[in-house]
Amino acid sequence: KDVQTTCDTIIKELKSKNIDTTRIYFTGFDGASVFSGQFNGVSAKFPCEDVPEVQEILLILTSLFNFINQSSIRLARFNDIQTLLKYPQLKLIQSDDTRWLSCSRSINAVIRCYEPLTITLEHI
């Protein structure tokens, strides 16, 4: 299919599911040229604006990772608290704002060790 046909099909499918296409904030594709072309691909037909809330979350994830991991004392305290609370030794994951999969892993890591992380931050 060509780009326009693909876009029309995607928009038709989204609208059939009552999804507001004006609220698409980001897109992800598998790298096929019809999708990924920056100027003529499907991704160019869905102009996505930066979402301040998403940018803020990514900044918080990066700040948390750096704050804990750039100090051996803070990292040791974080690990000790996980042990004390009988959590598995989980590591925070550094997010990369160009790789959505790393952002997902980073968010999941914070969720999985939320209690030890908050206690660590309270006692620093």
C-alpha positions in Angstrom: 0.0 0.0 0.0 1.0 3.6 -0.4 1.4 6.1 2.4 -2.0 7.8 1.9 -3.9 4.6 1.7 -2.2 3.3 4.8 -3.0 6.6 6.7 -6.6 6.6 5.5 -6.9 3.0 6.7 -5.4 3.8 10.1 -7.6 6.9 10.6 -10.7 5.0 9.6 -9.9 2.2 12.1 -9.2 4.6 14.9 -12.4 6.5 14.3 -14.4 3.3 14.1 -13.2 2.7 17.7 -14.1 6.3 18.7 -10.5 7.3 19.2 -9.9 11.0 18.8 -7.1 11.3 16.2 -6.3 14.8 17.2 -5.1 13.5 20.6 -2.4 11.2 19.1 0.8 12.2 21.0 3.3 9.8 19.6 3.5 7.0 17.1 5.7 3.9 16.8 6.4 1.8 13.8 8.4 -1.2 12.9 10.8 0.6 10.5 9.1 -0.2 7.2 9.8 2.6 4.8 6.1 3.4 4.2 5.8 4.1 8.0 9.1 5.6 9.0 9.8 8.2 6.3 10.3 11.4 8.2 8.8 13.6 5.4 6.8 11.2 3.3 6.0 8.3 5.6 3.0 7.6 7.7 4.7 9.0 10.8 4.9 12.4 9.0 1.2 12.3 8.5 0.7 12.1 12.3 2.5 15.2 13.6 3.0 14.5 17.3 3.6 17.3 19.7 5.8 17.0 22.7 3.6 16.3 25.7 4.8 18.2 28.8 3.6 15.6 31.2 5.5 12.8 29.3 8.6 15.0 29.2 8.3 15.6 33.0 8.0 11.9 33.7 11.1 11.1 31.6 13.0 13.9 33.4 11.9 12.4 36.8 13.0 8.9 35.8 16.4 10.2 34.7 16.8 12.2 37.8 15.9 9.2 40.1 18.3 6.9 38.2 21.1 9.5 38.4 20.5 10.4 42.1 20.5 6.8 43.3 23.2 5.4 41.0 25.7 8.2 41.0 26.4 7.7 44.7 27.7 4.4 46.1 26.3 5.3 49.5 22.8 6.0 48.2 22.9 2.9 46.0 24.0 0.7 48.9 21.2 2.2 51.1 18.6 1.5 48.4 19.9 -2.1 48.1 19.9 -2.6 51.9 16.3 -1.3 52.2 15.2 -3.7 49.4 16.9 -6.6 51.4 15.3 -5.4 54.7 11.8 -5.3 53.1 12.5 -8.7 51.4 12.3 -7.3 47.9 14.4 -8.9 45.2 17.5 -6.8 44.4 15.9 -4.6 41.7 17.9 -2.0 39.8 16.6 1.2 38.4 16.7 1.4 34.6 18.1 4.4 32.8 15.5 5.7 30.4 16.5 6.9 26.9 14.0 9.3 25.5 14.6 8.1 22.0 13.8 4.5 22.9 10.3 4.0 24.2 11.1 0.4 25.3 13.7 1.7 27.8 11.2 4.2 29.1 8.8 1.4 29.7 11.4 -0.7 31.5 12.4 2.4 33.6 8.8 3.0 34.6 8.2 -0.7 35.4 11.4 -0.8 37.6 10.2 2.2 39.6 6.8 0.6 40.1 8.3 -2.7 41.1 10.5 -1.1 43.8 8.4 1.9 44.7 8.2 1.2 48.4 12.0 0.6 48.9 12.7 3.6 46.6 10.4 6.0 48.6 11.9 4.8 51.9 15.4 5.3 50.6 14.6 8.8 49.4 13.0 9.6 52.8 16.1 8.5 54.7 18.7 10.4 52.6 
